Amino acid sequence: MTKTFDISPATPNDVRHILRFIQELADYEREPNAVVATPQDLHQVLFCEHPKVFCVICREGTQPVGFALYFFNFSTWLGRFGLYLEDLYVTPEHRGKGAGKKLLAHLAATAVAENCGRFEWSVLNWNTPAIDFYESMGARPQSEWTTYRLTGDALLRLAAA
């Protein structure tokens, strides 16, 4: 039986669900101690006057079963914005029932409505269920690019240089 899922923008009342989903995603991605975000952090960035990050909640009835958090980046080559999916998570008991696809379709529609030239995200190279899911919808890996990251002391050192 196909479930019916509804996607809507997150509200301040969803912050506790969002943080729970973020922690569950971190647990799944083998980084259970990496989450330092607080409810106040999420509330401040998602519900400020001019947010730069956005979140939608997937619900079955009134029950939140997943989320997607995204922001807009920019392609100089295309001269257009892109939509970057930071996190997508669906609770284990709702996977394989259409919730993830509904979230991605909603974001794709958002990208089209905002005239974005791209819809991109990253996935851990060992997460074959997610990779298979994304590729089943036509997404393709961009293997010619390597992601780099500066954090902690390295970030502070460069900022002070």
MODELLER restraints for C-alpha pairs under 7 A, 6 or more apart:
rsr = mdl.restraints
at = mdl.atoms
rsr.add(forms.Gaussian(group=physical.xy_distance, feature=features.Distance(at['CA:2:A'], at['CA:97:A']), mean=6.21, stdev=0.5))
rsr.add(forms.Gaussian(group=physical.xy_distance, feature=features.Distance(at['CA:3:A'], at['CA:97:A']), mean=6.26, stdev=0.5))
rsr.add(forms.Gaussian(group=physical.xy_distance, feature=features.Distance(at['CA:4:A'], at['CA:60:A']), mean=6.35, stdev=0.5))
rsr.add(forms.Gaussian(group=physical.xy_distance, feature=features.Distance(at['CA:5:A'], at['CA:58:A']), mean=6.33, stdev=0.5))
rsr.add(forms.Gaussian(group=physical.xy_distance, feature=features.Distance(at['CA:5:A'], at['CA:59:A']), mean=5.48, stdev=0.5))
rsr.add(forms.Gaussian(group=physical.xy_distance, feature=features.Distance(at['CA:5:A'], at['CA:60:A']), mean=4.90, stdev=0.5))
rsr.add(forms.Gaussian(group=physical.xy_distance, feature=features.Distance(at['CA:5:A'], at['CA:99:A']), mean=6.20, stdev=0.5))
rsr.add(forms.Gaussian(group=physical.xy_distance, feature=features.Distance(at['CA:6:A'], at['CA:58:A']), mean=5.61, stdev=0.5))
rsr.add(forms.Gaussian(group=physical.xy_distance, feature=features.Distance(at['CA:6:A'], at['CA:59:A']), mean=5.23, stdev=0.5))
rsr.add(forms.Gaussian(group=physical.xy_distance, feature=features.Distance(at['CA:6:A'], at['CA:60:A']), mean=6.50, stdev=0.5))
rsr.add(forms.Gaussian(group=physical.xy_distance, feature=features.Distance(at['CA:7:A'], at['CA:56:A']), mean=6.40, stdev=0.5))
rsr.add(forms.Gaussian(group=physical.xy_distance, feature=features.Distance(at['CA:7:A'], at['CA:57:A']), mean=5.60, stdev=0.5))
rsr.add(forms.Gaussian(group=physical.xy_distance, feature=features.Distance(at['CA:7:A'], at['CA:58:A']), mean=4.61, stdev=0.5))
rsr.add(forms.Gaussian(group=physical.xy_distance, feature=features.Distance(at['CA:7:A'], at['CA:59:A']), mean=6.44, stdev=0.5))
rsr.add(forms.Gaussian(group=physical.xy_distance, feature=features.Distance(at['CA:7:A'], at['CA:103:A']), mean=6.83, stdev=0.5))
rsr.add(forms.Gaussian(group=physical.xy_distance, feature=features.Distance(at['CA:8:A'], at['CA:56:A']), mean=5.40, stdev=0.5))
rsr.add(forms.Gaussian(group=physical.xy_distance, feature=features.Distance(at['CA:8:A'], at['CA:57:A']), mean=5.56, stdev=0.5))
rsr.add(forms.Gaussian(group=physical.xy_distance, feature=features.Distance(at['CA:8:A'], at['CA:58:A']), mean=6.82, stdev=0.5))
rsr.add(forms.Gaussian(group=physical.xy_distance, feature=features.Distance(at['CA:9:A'], at['CA:55:A']), mean=6.05, stdev=0.5))
rsr.add(forms.Gaussian(group=physical.xy_distance, feature=features.Distance(at['CA:9:A'], at['CA:56:A']), mean=4.29, stdev=0.5))
rsr.add(forms.Gaussian(group=physical.xy_distance, feature=features.Distance(at['CA:9:A'], at['CA:57:A']), mean=6.16, stdev=0.5))
rsr.add(forms.Gaussian(group=physical.xy_distance, feature=features.Distance(at['CA:10:A'], at['CA:55:A']), mean=5.49, stdev=0.5))
rsr.add(forms.Gaussian(group=physical.xy_distance, feature=features.Distance(at['CA:10:A'], at['CA:56:A']), mean=4.97, stdev=0.5))
rsr.add(forms.Gaussian(group=physical.xy_distance, feature=features.Distance(at['CA:10:A'], at['CA:57:A']), mean=5.60, stdev=0.5))
rsr.add(forms.Gaussian(group=physical.xy_distance, feature=features.Distance(at['CA:12:A'], at['CA:43:A']), mean=6.52, stdev=0.5))
rsr.add(forms.Gaussian(group=physical.xy_distance, feature=features.Distance(at['CA:15:A'], at['CA:39:A']), mean=6.13, stdev=0.5))
rsr.add(forms.Gaussian(group=physical.xy_distance, feature=features.Distance(at['CA:15:A'], at['CA:42:A']), mean=6.72, stdev=0.5))
rsr.add(forms.Gaussian(group=physical.xy_distance, feature=features.Distance(at['CA:15:A'], at['CA:43:A']), mean=6.61, stdev=0.5))
rsr.add(forms.Gaussian(group=physical.xy_distance, feature=features.Distance(at['CA:16:A'], at['CA:39:A']), mean=6.62, stdev=0.5))
rsr.add(forms.Gaussian(group=physical.xy_distance, feature=features.Distance(at['CA:18:A'], at['CA:67:A']), mean=6.94, stdev=0.5))
rsr.add(forms.Gaussian(group=physical.xy_distance, feature=features.Distance(at['CA:19:A'], at['CA:39:A']), mean=6.83, stdev=0.5))
rsr.add(forms.Gaussian(group=physical.xy_distance, feature=features.Distance(at['CA:21:A'], at['CA:66:A']), mean=6.96, stdev=0.5))
rsr.add(forms.Gaussian(group=physical.xy_distance, feature=features.Distance(at['CA:21:A'], at['CA:89:A']), mean=6.59, stdev=0.5))
rsr.add(forms.Gaussian(group=physical.xy_distance, feature=features.Distance(at['CA:23:A'], at['CA:32:A']), mean=6.94, stdev=0.5))
rsr.add(forms.Gaussian(group=physical.xy_distance, feature=features.Distance(at['CA:23:A'], at['CA:35:A']), mean=6.44, stdev=0.5))
rsr.add(forms.Gaussian(group=physical.xy_distance, feature=features.Distance(at['CA:25:A'], at['CA:89:A']), mean=6.39, stdev=0.5))
rsr.add(forms.Gaussian(group=physical.xy_distance, feature=features.Distance(at['CA:26:A'], at['CA:32:A']), mean=5.21, stdev=0.5))
rsr.add(forms.Gaussian(group=physical.xy_distance, feature=features.Distance(at['CA:26:A'], at['CA:34:A']), mean=6.99, stdev=0.5))
rsr.add(forms.Gaussian(group=physical.xy_distance, feature=features.Distance(at['CA:45:A'], at['CA:51:A']), mean=5.95, stdev=0.5))
rsr.add(forms.Gaussian(group=physical.xy_distance, feature=features.Distance(at['CA:45:A'], at['CA:53:A']), mean=6.65, stdev=0.5))
rsr.add(forms.Gaussian(group=physical.xy_distance, feature=features.Distance(at['CA:46:A'], at['CA:53:A']), mean=6.01, stdev=0.5))
rsr.add(forms.Gaussian(group=physical.xy_distance, feature=features.Distance(at['CA:46:A'], at['CA:54:A']), mean=5.94, stdev=0.5))
rsr.add(forms.Gaussian(group=physical.xy_distance, feature=features.Distance(at['CA:52:A'], at['CA:71:A']), mean=6.27, stdev=0.5))
rsr.add(forms.Gaussian(group=physical.xy_distance, feature=features.Distance(at['CA:53:A'], at['CA:70:A']), mean=5.80, stdev=0.5))
rsr.add(forms.Gaussian(group=physical.xy_distance, feature=features.Distance(at['CA:53:A'], at['CA:71:A']), mean=4.68, stdev=0.5))
rsr.add(forms.Gaussian(group=physical.xy_distance, feature=features.Distance(at['CA:54:A'], at['CA:69:A']), mean=5.66, stdev=0.5))
rsr.add(forms.Gaussian(group=physical.xy_distance, feature=features.Distance(at['CA:54:A'], at['CA:70:A']), mean=5.35, stdev=0.5))
rsr.add(forms.Gaussian(group=physical.xy_distance, feature=features.Distance(at['CA:54:A'], at['CA:71:A']), mean=6.06, stdev=0.5))
rsr.add(forms.Gaussian(group=physical.xy_distance, feature=features.Distance(at['CA:55:A'], at['CA:67:A']), mean=6.97, stdev=0.5))
rsr.add(forms.Gaussian(group=physical.xy_distance, feature=features.Distance(at['CA:55:A'], at['CA:68:A']), mean=5.63, stdev=0.5))
rsr.add(forms.Gaussian(group=physical.xy_distance, feature=features.Distance(at['CA:55:A'], at['CA:69:A']), mean=4.34, stdev=0.5))
rsr.add(forms.Gaussian(group=physical.xy_distance, feature=features.Distance(at['CA:55:A'], at['CA:70:A']), mean=6.32, stdev=0.5))
rsr.add(forms.Gaussian(group=physical.xy_distance, feature=features.Distance(at['CA:56:A'], at['CA:67:A']), mean=5.64, stdev=0.5))
rsr.add(forms.Gaussian(group=physical.xy_distance, feature=features.Distance(at['CA:56:A'], at['CA:68:A']), mean=5.46, stdev=0.5))
rsr.add(forms.Gaussian(group=physical.xy_distance, feature=features.Distance(at['CA:56:A'], at['CA:69:A']), mean=6.63, stdev=0.5))
rsr.add(forms.Gaussian(group=physical.xy_distance, feature=features.Distance(at['CA:57:A'], at['CA:64:A']), mean=6.53, stdev=0.5))
rsr.add(forms.Gaussian(group=physical.xy_distance, feature=features.Distance(at['CA:57:A'], at['CA:66:A']), mean=5.96, stdev=0.5))
rsr.add(forms.Gaussian(group=physical.xy_distance, feature=features.Distance(at['CA:57:A'], at['CA:67:A']), mean=4.46, stdev=0.5))
rsr.add(forms.Gaussian(group=physical.xy_distance, feature=features.Distance(at['CA:57:A'], at['CA:68:A']), mean=6.70, stdev=0.5))
rsr.add(forms.Gaussian(group=physical.xy_distance, feature=features.Distance(at['CA:58:A'], at['CA:64:A']), mean=5.79, stdev=0.5))
rsr.add(forms.Gaussian(group=physical.xy_distance, feature=features.Distance(at['CA:58:A'], at['CA:65:A']), mean=5.70, stdev=0.5))
rsr.add(forms.Gaussian(group=physical.xy_distance, feature=features.Distance(at['CA:58:A'], at['CA:66:A']), mean=4.97, stdev=0.5))
rsr.add(forms.Gaussian(group=physical.xy_distance, feature=features.Distance(at['CA:58:A'], at['CA:67:A']), mean=5.64, stdev=0.5))
rsr.add(forms.Gaussian(group=physical.xy_distance, feature=features.Distance(at['CA:58:A'], at['CA:99:A']), mean=6.89, stdev=0.5))
rsr.add(forms.Gaussian(group=physical.xy_distance, feature=features.Distance(at['CA:58:A'], at['CA:103:A']), mean=6.86, stdev=0.5))
rsr.add(forms.Gaussian(group=physical.xy_distance, feature=features.Distance(at['CA:59:A'], at['CA:65:A']), mean=5.39, stdev=0.5))
rsr.add(forms.Gaussian(group=physical.xy_distance, feature=features.Distance(at['CA:65:A'], at['CA:90:A']), mean=5.82, stdev=0.5))
rsr.add(forms.Gaussian(group=physical.xy_distance, feature=features.Distance(at['CA:65:A'], at['CA:91:A']), mean=5.62, stdev=0.5))
rsr.add(forms.Gaussian(group=physical.xy_distance, feature=features.Distance(at['CA:65:A'], at['CA:94:A']), mean=6.85, stdev=0.5))
rsr.add(forms.Gaussian(group=physical.xy_distance, feature=features.Distance(at['CA:66:A'], at['CA:89:A']), mean=5.25, stdev=0.5))
rsr.add(forms.Gaussian(group=physical.xy_distance, feature=features.Distance(at['CA:66:A'], at['CA:90:A']), mean=4.09, stdev=0.5))
rsr.add(forms.Gaussian(group=physical.xy_distance, feature=features.Distance(at['CA:66:A'], at['CA:91:A']), mean=6.04, stdev=0.5))
rsr.add(forms.Gaussian(group=physical.xy_distance, feature=features.Distance(at['CA:67:A'], at['CA:88:A']), mean=5.76, stdev=0.5))
rsr.add(forms.Gaussian(group=physical.xy_distance, feature=features.Distance(at['CA:67:A'], at['CA:89:A']), mean=5.53, stdev=0.5))
rsr.add(forms.Gaussian(group=physical.xy_distance, feature=features.Distance(at['CA:67:A'], at['CA:90:A']), mean=6.68, stdev=0.5))
rsr.add(forms.Gaussian(group=physical.xy_distance, feature=features.Distance(at['CA:68:A'], at['CA:87:A']), mean=5.53, stdev=0.5))
rsr.add(forms.Gaussian(group=physical.xy_distance, feature=features.Distance(at['CA:68:A'], at['CA:88:A']), mean=4.36, stdev=0.5))
rsr.add(forms.Gaussian(group=physical.xy_distance, feature=features.Distance(at['CA:68:A'], at['CA:89:A']), mean=6.59, stdev=0.5))
rsr.add(forms.Gaussian(group=physical.xy_distance, feature=features.Distance(at['CA:68:A'], at['CA:103:A']), mean=6.79, stdev=0.5))
rsr.add(forms.Gaussian(group=physical.xy_distance, feature=features.Distance(at['CA:69:A'], at['CA:85:A']), mean=6.17, stdev=0.5))
rsr.add(forms.Gaussian(group=physical.xy_distance, feature=features.Distance(at['CA:69:A'], at['CA:86:A']), mean=5.59, stdev=0.5))
rsr.add(forms.Gaussian(group=physical.xy_distance, feature=features.Distance(at['CA:69:A'], at['CA:87:A']), mean=5.22, stdev=0.5))
rsr.add(forms.Gaussian(group=physical.xy_distance, feature=features.Distance(at['CA:69:A'], at['CA:88:A']), mean=6.60, stdev=0.5))
rsr.add(forms.Gaussian(group=physical.xy_distance, feature=features.Distance(at['CA:70:A'], at['CA:83:A']), mean=6.91, stdev=0.5))
rsr.add(forms.Gaussian(group=physical.xy_distance, feature=features.Distance(at['CA:70:A'], at['CA:84:A']), mean=5.55, stdev=0.5))
rsr.add(forms.Gaussian(group=physical.xy_distance, feature=features.Distance(at['CA:70:A'], at['CA:85:A']), mean=4.41, stdev=0.5))
rsr.add(forms.Gaussian(group=physical.xy_distance, feature=features.Distance(at['CA:70:A'], at['CA:86:A']), mean=5.19, stdev=0.5))
rsr.add(forms.Gaussian(group=physical.xy_distance, feature=features.Distance(at['CA:71:A'], at['CA:83:A']), mean=5.96, stdev=0.5))
rsr.add(forms.Gaussian(group=physical.xy_distance, feature=features.Distance(at['CA:71:A'], at['CA:84:A']), mean=5.45, stdev=0.5))
rsr.add(forms.Gaussian(group=physical.xy_distance, feature=features.Distance(at['CA:71:A'], at['CA:85:A']), mean=6.75, stdev=0.5))
rsr.add(forms.Gaussian(group=physical.xy_distance, feature=features.Distance(at['CA:72:A'], at['CA:81:A']), mean=6.30, stdev=0.5))
rsr.add(forms.Gaussian(group=physical.xy_distance, feature=features.Distance(at['CA:72:A'], at['CA:82:A']), mean=5.53, stdev=0.5))
rsr.add(forms.Gaussian(group=physical.xy_distance, feature=features.Distance(at['CA:72:A'], at['CA:83:A']), mean=4.63, stdev=0.5))
rsr.add(forms.Gaussian(group=physical.xy_distance, feature=features.Distance(at['CA:72:A'], at['CA:84:A']), mean=5.85, stdev=0.5))
rsr.add(forms.Gaussian(group=physical.xy_distance, feature=features.Distance(at['CA:73:A'], at['CA:81:A']), mean=5.58, stdev=0.5))
rsr.add(forms.Gaussian(group=physical.xy_distance, feature=features.Distance(at['CA:73:A'], at['CA:82:A']), mean=5.13, stdev=0.5))
rsr.add(forms.Gaussian(group=physical.xy_distance, feature=features.Distance(at['CA:73:A'], at['CA:83:A']), mean=6.20, stdev=0.5))
rsr.add(forms.Gaussian(group=physical.xy_distance, feature=features.Distance(at['CA:73:A'], at['CA:84:A']), mean=6.52, stdev=0.5))
rsr.add(forms.Gaussian(group=physical.xy_distance, feature=features.Distance(at['CA:74:A'], at['CA:80:A']), mean=5.93, stdev=0.5))
rsr.add(forms.Gaussian(group=physical.xy_distance, feature=features.Distance(at['CA:74:A'], at['CA:81:A']), mean=4.21, stdev=0.5))
rsr.add(forms.Gaussian(group=physical.xy_distance, feature=features.Distance(at['CA:74:A'], at['CA:82:A']), mean=5.53, stdev=0.5))
rsr.add(forms.Gaussian(group=physical.xy_distance, feature=features.Distance(at['CA:75:A'], at['CA:81:A']), mean=6.01, stdev=0.5))
rsr.add(forms.Gaussian(group=physical.xy_distance, feature=features.Distance(at['CA:75:A'], at['CA:82:A']), mean=6.76, stdev=0.5))
rsr.add(forms.Gaussian(group=physical.xy_distance, feature=features.Distance(at['CA:78:A'], at['CA:117:A']), mean=6.76, stdev=0.5))
rsr.add(forms.Gaussian(group=physical.xy_distance, feature=features.Distance(at['CA:80:A'], at['CA:116:A']), mean=6.00, stdev=0.5))
rsr.add(forms.Gaussian(group=physical.xy_distance, feature=features.Distance(at['CA:80:A'], at['CA:117:A']), mean=5.83, stdev=0.5))
rsr.add(forms.Gaussian(group=physical.xy_distance, feature=features.Distance(at['CA:81:A'], at['CA:116:A']), mean=4.92, stdev=0.5))
rsr.add(forms.Gaussian(group=physical.xy_distance, feature=features.Distance(at['CA:81:A'], at['CA:117:A']), mean=6.26, stdev=0.5))
rsr.add(forms.Gaussian(group=physical.xy_distance, feature=features.Distance(at['CA:82:A'], at['CA:116:A']), mean=4.65, stdev=0.5))
rsr.add(forms.Gaussian(group=physical.xy_distance, feature=features.Distance(at['CA:82:A'], at['CA:117:A']), mean=5.48, stdev=0.5))
rsr.add(forms.Gaussian(group=physical.xy_distance, feature=features.Distance(at['CA:82:A'], at['CA:118:A']), mean=4.62, stdev=0.5))
rsr.add(forms.Gaussian(group=physical.xy_distance, feature=features.Distance(at['CA:82:A'], at['CA:119:A']), mean=5.82, stdev=0.5))
rsr.add(forms.Gaussian(group=physical.xy_distance, feature=features.Distance(at['CA:83:A'], at['CA:111:A']), mean=5.86, stdev=0.5))
rsr.add(forms.Gaussian(group=physical.xy_distance, feature=features.Distance(at['CA:83:A'], at['CA:116:A']), mean=6.52, stdev=0.5))
rsr.add(forms.Gaussian(group=physical.xy_distance, feature=features.Distance(at['CA:83:A'], at['CA:118:A']), mean=6.21, stdev=0.5))
rsr.add(forms.Gaussian(group=physical.xy_distance, feature=features.Distance(at['CA:83:A'], at['CA:119:A']), mean=4.80, stdev=0.5))
rsr.add(forms.Gaussian(group=physical.xy_distance, feature=features.Distance(at['CA:83:A'], at['CA:120:A']), mean=6.40, stdev=0.5))
rsr.add(forms.Gaussian(group=physical.xy_distance, feature=features.Distance(at['CA:84:A'], at['CA:119:A']), mean=5.90, stdev=0.5))
rsr.add(forms.Gaussian(group=physical.xy_distance, feature=features.Distance(at['CA:84:A'], at['CA:120:A']), mean=4.98, stdev=0.5))
rsr.add(forms.Gaussian(group=physical.xy_distance, feature=features.Distance(at['CA:84:A'], at['CA:121:A']), mean=5.68, stdev=0.5))
rsr.add(forms.Gaussian(group=physical.xy_distance, feature=features.Distance(at['CA:85:A'], at['CA:120:A']), mean=6.20, stdev=0.5))
rsr.add(forms.Gaussian(group=physical.xy_distance, feature=features.Distance(at['CA:85:A'], at['CA:121:A']), mean=4.98, stdev=0.5))
rsr.add(forms.Gaussian(group=physical.xy_distance, feature=features.Distance(at['CA:86:A'], at['CA:121:A']), mean=6.46, stdev=0.5))
rsr.add(forms.Gaussian(group=physical.xy_distance, feature=features.Distance(at['CA:90:A'], at['CA:99:A']), mean=6.88, stdev=0.5))
rsr.add(forms.Gaussian(group=physical.xy_distance, feature=features.Distance(at['CA:90:A'], at['CA:100:A']), mean=6.38, stdev=0.5))
rsr.add(forms.Gaussian(group=physical.xy_distance, feature=features.Distance(at['CA:108:A'], at['CA:119:A']), mean=6.83, stdev=0.5))
rsr.add(forms.Gaussian(group=physical.xy_distance, feature=features.Distance(at['CA:111:A'], at['CA:119:A']), mean=6.66, stdev=0.5))
